[in-house]
Amino acid sequence: MRKTLYIVVAVIALVGMAVLSFGGGFVAGRYSTTLGGHSTPTETPAETPSGETGGEEATTPTREPGAPPRLDTALVNEVLDILADEYYGDIPDDKTLTYGAINGMLATLGDPYTAFVEPNIARILNEDTSGQFEGIGATVRMREDGYLEIVRPLPGQPAEAAGLKSGDLVISVDGESIVGKSLFEAISLIRGPAGTDVTLEIARPGERDTFEVTITRARIEIPVVEYQMLDGDIAYIHLTEFDANAADRVRDALKELLAQHPKGLIFDLRDDPGGLLSQAIEVADIFLDKGVVAIERDSAGHEQVFYSYDGDIGEEIPMVVLVNGGSASASEIVSGALKDRGRAVLIGTRTLGKGSVQLPHQLSDGSQFRVTIARWFTPNDETIHETGIEPDIEVPDPEEPPATPMDDPQVQRATQYLREGK
């Protein structure tokens, strides 16, 4: 795999696979919740400690249709009072208890994308909009089993220099276990000022024992668009995120490449976590004539359709789009539109399946609340969420980061297709 998640403030947020860079990164990614559970007694005491029987049988309050949800604050305070009187141990401060209550409440929704972000993590998200980050220079994802996986060390950055590899699992940071922590809790421990050291405990597939790696953090700048001409007169554009200038940068790169008369174009959206909806529509429009790009539907069934129009510079060149499990959100909107409209062949592996829309709210204490408000569908009305976009030609991700695009088996297959048409 390649780059997976860079944090970008956006209306479409990939908080799904939780892939992201320690240089920073987010959107298109998911907020992973802390793994945990409850232990329940095998028997329920028939009496209270005082010997008196319990009170009346509890009933679950009902809510009128359309009425906003409300907590039973009396019950919550009843629990807190008992906790204060009887708990054997230290009780967290009120803010920590409040955050825990919010996260517990949101966990009942079963939606990992509707998420509460504490102030220290919200600061990371807001900080990362600059495109410059201080960290180790690697992209990661939070796996379903609670382990943080290195997706790809970025070329020329500290993580690569320290010998980290794709597939490595981060077990602890400076001696503190991060197994089961949320994605951003882990990131907040790994990131830090340039010039400072961080020690990671790594488990590497195929090796019996874990080992430690000490990495000196650095200032990392992530290029949004990388482009070049490949062997055989094939143009190559790699879009790493849909920031506010993504469409202009893609268009400028394409103009320069078209001046060299390429036979075809490889548009690389692998590990692109997404970003701004407006840029997804505009990037798709560069390559599409008039028609539907995407459909948005909210929970009430309201629908909004987004269109492309004739007259842009990328509508004629033969093209292949590269996708993988790190392609999410805006990347899936674009690749799904190009596939459904018959404009491009998709090569690689199935995309993430992050087809929901989050609206961010800044809260009074500096925290952030992201709420799922709608879902995306392709021009053929295919769902994106939890399904992803299936490539036309399946090619596994490279096991090791390729030194150059032409060393990449997915790029090689795309080049072959553009030359031979099959």
C-alpha positions in Angstrom: 0.0 0.0 0.0 0.9 3.6 -0.3 -0.3 6.7 1.5 -3.6 6.4 3.3 -4.8 9.2 5.4 -3.9 12.8 5.6 -6.0 14.9 7.8 -7.9 17.5 5.9 -10.9 19.4 7.3 -13.8 18.5 5.1 -17.5 18.0 4.9 -16.8 14.5 3.6 -14.6 13.0 6.2 -12.9 9.7 6.0 -12.9 8.6 9.4 -13.3 5.1 8.3 -10.3 3.0 7.8 -8.4 5.3 10.0 -5.5 5.6 7.9 -3.3 8.5 8.4 0.0 10.1 8.4 2.1 10.9 11.4 3.0 13.8 9.4 -0.6 14.4 10.1 -3.7 13.5 8.3 -7.4 13.0 8.3 -10.4 12.9 6.3 -11.2 10.5 4.7 -10.5 8.1 7.7 -12.3 6.9 10.6 -12.3 7.7 14.2 -11.7 4.3 15.8 -13.2 3.9 19.2 -11.4 2.5 22.1 -11.9 -1.3 22.5 -13.4 -2.4 25.7 -16.3 -4.1 27.4 -18.4 -4.6 30.5 -18.3 -7.5 32.9 -21.7 -8.5 34.3 -22.4 -10.5 37.4 -23.8 -14.0 36.9 -26.5 -13.3 39.5 -28.4 -10.2 40.5 -28.6 -9.5 44.2 -32.1 -9.8 45.5 -31.5 -7.2 48.2 -29.6 -4.0 48.6 -26.7 -3.9 51.1 -29.0 -2.4 53.7 -31.2 -5.5 53.5 -34.1 -3.6 51.9 -35.5 -4.7 48.6 -34.8 -2.6 45.5 -37.1 0.1 44.3 -39.7 -0.1 41.6 -38.9 -1.9 38.4 -37.1 0.4 36.0 -38.9 1.4 32.8 -37.4 2.7 29.6 -38.8 6.1 28.8 -40.3 6.5 25.3 -39.7 9.4 23.0 -42.4 10.9 20.8 -41.6 10.6 17.1 -39.6 13.6 15.9 -38.7 14.7 19.4 -35.0 15.4 20.1 -33.2 12.8 22.4 -32.8 13.8 26.0 -30.8 12.1 28.7 -32.3 11.2 32.0 -30.0 13.5 33.9 -31.6 12.5 37.2 -30.5 8.9 36.7 -27.0 10.0 35.6 -26.6 12.2 38.7 -27.9 9.3 40.8 -25.1 7.1 39.5 -22.5 9.9 40.1 -23.6 10.4 43.6 -23.3 6.7 44.4 -19.9 6.7 42.6 -18.7 9.6 44.8 -19.9 7.9 48.0 -18.9 4.3 47.4 -16.3 3.8 44.7 -13.0 2.3 45.9 -10.4 4.2 43.8 -9.7 7.5 42.1 -12.5 9.1 40.2 -11.5 11.1 37.1 -12.1 14.8 36.9 -15.5 16.1 35.7 -14.3 16.8 32.2 -13.0 13.3 31.7 -16.3 11.8 33.0 -18.2 14.1 30.7 -16.1 13.0 27.7 -16.6 9.4 28.7 -20.3 9.8 28.9 -20.5 11.4 25.5 -18.4 8.7 23.9 -20.5 6.0 25.6 -23.7 7.6 24.3 -22.3 7.8 20.8 -21.2 4.2 20.9 -24.9 3.2 21.0 -25.3 4.6 17.5 -23.2 1.9 15.9 -21.7 4.5 13.6 -17.9 5.0 13.9 -18.0 8.1 11.8 -20.3 10.1 14.2 -17.6 10.9 16.6 -16.6 13.2 19.5 -13.1 14.6 19.2 -11.4 15.8 22.3 -9.7 19.2 22.2 -6.1 17.8 21.9 -7.1 15.7 18.9 -9.2 18.5 17.4 -6.1 20.6 17.5 -4.3 18.0 15.5 -7.1 18.0 12.9 -7.1 21.8 12.6 -3.3 21.9 12.6 -3.1 19.5 9.7 -5.0 21.7 7.2 -1.7 23.6 6.6 -0.2 20.6 4.7 2.9 20.8 6.8 3.2 18.4 9.8 5.7 17.4 12.4 6.0 13.7 12.9 7.7 10.5 11.7 6.5 10.6 8.1 4.4 7.4 7.8 0.8 6.6 6.9 -1.1 4.2 9.2 -4.5 2.7 9.7 -6.2 1.4 12.8 -7.1 -2.3 12.3 -10.3 -3.8 13.5 -8.4 -5.8 16.1 -7.1 -2.6 17.7 -3.6 -2.7 16.3 -2.0 0.3 14.6 -0.5 -0.7 11.3 2.1 1.1 9.2 0.6 1.4 5.8 3.6 3.0 4.2 6.6 4.9 5.3 6.8 8.1 3.2 9.9 8.2 0.9 12.8 10.2 2.3 11.2 10.7 5.7 12.3 9.6 9.2 10.1 6.4 9.4 11.7 5.1 6.2 15.2 6.0 7.3 14.6 4.2 10.6 13.7 1.0 8.7 9.9 0.8 9.3 8.1 -1.3 6.7 4.5 -1.6 5.4 2.6 -4.0 7.6 4.6 -3.3 10.8 2.4 -3.0 13.9 3.0 -0.3 16.5 2.6 -1.9 19.9 3.7 0.9 22.2 5.0 4.5 22.1 7.7 5.5 24.6 6.7 2.5 26.7 3.0 3.2 26.7 0.8 0.5 25.0 -1.4 1.9 22.3 -3.2 -1.4 21.6 -6.9 -0.7 21.8 -6.5 3.1 21.8 -8.3 5.1 19.2 -6.5 6.2 16.1 -6.1 9.8 17.2 -5.0 8.8 20.7 -2.2 6.8 19.2 -1.3 9.7 16.8 -1.2 12.2 19.6 1.5 10.1 21.3 3.5 9.5 18.2 3.5 13.1 16.8 5.6 15.8 18.4 8.0 18.7 17.7 10.6 18.3 15.0 14.0 17.3 16.4 12.5 15.3 19.3 12.8 11.5 19.6 10.0 8.9 19.9 10.5 5.2 20.6 8.1 2.7 19.0 7.8 -0.9 19.9 7.2 -2.8 16.6 5.8 -6.2 15.8 6.8 -7.3 12.3 4.9 -10.1 10.5 7.1 -13.2 10.2 9.3 -12.2 13.2 8.8 -13.8 16.6 9.9 -11.0 18.8 9.0 -7.3 18.9 11.7 -4.7 18.7 12.2 -1.0 19.4 12.9 1.8 16.9 13.8 5.3 18.0 12.9 7.9 15.4 13.7 11.6 15.4 10.6 13.6 14.3 10.9 16.1 11.5 8.9 18.7 9.6 7.1 17.0 6.8 5.5 18.5 3.8 3.1 16.4 1.7 2.7 17.2 -2.0 -0.9 17.1 -3.0 -0.2 16.3 -6.7 2.7 14.4 -8.1 3.0 13.9 -11.9 5.4 12.7 -14.5 5.7 11.0 -17.9 6.3 7.3 -17.7 8.0 4.9 -20.2 5.9 4.4 -23.3 4.5 8.0 -23.4 2.1 7.3 -20.5 1.1 10.3 -18.3 0.9 9.7 -14.5 -0.8 11.9 -11.9 -1.0 10.9 -8.2 -3.5 12.9 -6.2 -2.9 12.5 -2.4 -5.9 14.4 -1.1 -8.8 16.6 -2.1 -7.8 19.8 -0.5 -9.1 23.2 -1.5 -6.9 23.5 -4.6 -6.9 19.8 -5.7 -8.8 20.4 -9.0 -6.6 23.3 -10.0 -3.5 21.3 -9.3 -4.8 18.3 -11.3 -5.7 20.5 -14.2 -2.4 22.3 -14.2 -0.5 19.0 -14.1 -2.7 17.6 -16.9 -2.0 20.6 -19.1 1.7 20.1 -18.7 1.5 16.4 -19.5 -0.9 16.8 -22.4 1.6 19.1 -24.0 3.9 16.1 -24.3 1.3 14.2 -26.3 0.8 11.1 -24.0 -1.0 8.0 -25.3 -2.9 7.6 -22.1 -3.2 8.7 -18.4 -2.8 6.8 -15.1 -4.8 8.7 -12.4 -3.6 7.4 -9.1 -6.1 7.7 -6.2 -4.6 4.9 -4.1 -4.5 5.8 -0.4 -6.2 9.1 -1.0 -8.4 9.6 2.0 -10.7 12.2 0.4 -11.4 15.8 1.4 -13.7 18.4 0.1 -16.9 17.5 -1.8 -16.6 20.5 -4.1 -13.2 19.3 -5.2 -14.4 15.8 -5.8 -17.0 17.0 -8.1 -14.7 19.4 -9.9 -11.9 16.8 -10.3 -14.4 14.3 -11.8 -15.6 17.1 -14.1 -12.1 17.5 -15.6 -12.5 14.0 -17.1 -16.2 13.7 -17.7 -18.6 15.3 -20.1 -22.2 16.3 -19.1 -23.8 13.9 -16.7 -24.2 12.7 -13.1 -21.2 12.5 -10.8 -22.8 11.6 -7.5 -26.0 11.4 -5.5 -26.4 12.4 -1.9 -29.3 11.2 0.2 -30.1 12.1 3.8 -32.0 10.1 6.4 -35.3 11.7 5.4 -34.8 10.6 1.8 -34.0 14.1 0.5 -31.8 13.8 -2.6 -29.2 16.1 -4.2 -27.6 15.3 -7.5 -24.2 16.6 -8.5 -23.3 17.0 -12.2 -20.3 17.3 -14.5 -20.4 19.5 -17.7 -18.8 19.5 -21.2 -15.7 21.4 -22.1 -12.7 20.4 -19.8 -9.3 19.3 -20.9 -9.3 15.7 -19.7 -12.4 14.4 -21.5 -10.7 12.6 -24.4 -7.5 11.0 -23.2 -7.7 7.3 -22.5 -7.3 6.7 -18.8 -6.9 4.2 -16.0 -7.7 5.0 -12.3 -5.7 3.2 -9.6 -7.5 2.5 -6.4 -7.0 0.4 -3.2 -8.3 -0.1 0.3 -7.0 3.4 1.3 -9.0 5.1 -1.4 -11.9 6.7 0.5 -14.6 9.2 0.5 -13.9 11.8 -2.2 -11.7 9.3 -4.0 -14.6 6.8 -4.1 -16.9 9.5 -5.5 -14.5 10.2 -8.3 -13.5 6.7 -9.1 -17.2 5.5 -8.9 -18.3 8.2 -11.3 -15.5 7.5 -13.8 -16.3 3.8 -13.7 -20.1 4.1 -13.9 -19.9 6.6 -16.8 -17.5 4.3 -18.7 -14.8 6.9 -18.7 -12.0 4.9 -17.1 -11.0 1.4 -16.2 -10.3 0.9 -12.5 -7.2 -1.2 -11.5 -6.1 -2.3 -8.1 -8.1 -3.5 -5.1 -11.5 -2.6 -3.6 -11.8 0.8 -2.1 -12.5 1.5 1.6 -16.3 2.0 1.4 -16.5 5.3 3.3 -19.7 6.7 1.7 -21.1 8.7 4.5 -21.0 12.5 5.0 -20.0 14.1 8.2 -20.8 17.7 9.3 -18.2 19.0 11.8 -19.2 21.2 14.7 -16.7 23.1 16.9 -17.8 22.9 20.5 -17.3 25.5 23.2 -14.3 23.8 24.9 -12.3 23.3 21.7 -13.6 19.8 21.1 -15.2 18.8 17.9 -18.4 16.8 17.1 -18.7 15.2 13.7 -22.2 14.0 12.7 -23.2 11.7 9.9 -25.8 13.5 7.9 -26.1 11.7 4.6 -24.7 9.0 2.3 -23.2 8.9 -1.2 -24.3 6.9 -4.2 -22.6 6.5 -7.7 -24.3 7.7 -10.9 -25.7 4.2 -11.3 -27.2 4.5 -7.8 -24.8 2.0 -6.3 -24.1 2.5 -2.6 -20.5 3.4 -1.6 -20.8 3.0 2.1 -19.5 -0.2 3.6 -19.3 -1.6 0.0 -16.6 0.4 -1.7 -15.9 0.5 -5.4 -14.7 -2.7 -7.0 -12.0 -2.4 -9.6 -12.5 -3.7 -13.2 -9.1 -5.4 -13.0 -7.9 -6.8 -9.7 -4.2 -6.4 -9.0 -2.9 -6.9 -5.4 -1.2 -4.1 -3.6 2.6 -4.3 -3.8 4.2 -6.0 -0.8 7.0 -3.5 -0.6 6.9 0.3 -1.4 8.1 0.6 -5.0 11.2 2.7 -5.6 9.6 4.3 -8.6 6.1 4.2 -10.2 7.4 1.9 -13.0 8.4 -0.7 -10.3 4.8 -0.8 -9.1 2.9 -3.9 -10.3 -0.4 -1.9 -10.4 1.2 0.9 -12.4 2.7 -1.8 -14.7 -0.7 -3.3 -15.3 -2.2 0.1 -16.0 0.5 0.8 -18.5 -0.1 -2.5 -20.2 -3.8 -1.8 -20.4 -3.3 1.6 -21.9 -0.9 0.2 -24.5 -2.9 -2.9 -25.4 -6.4 -2.1 -24.5 -6.8 -5.2 -22.3 
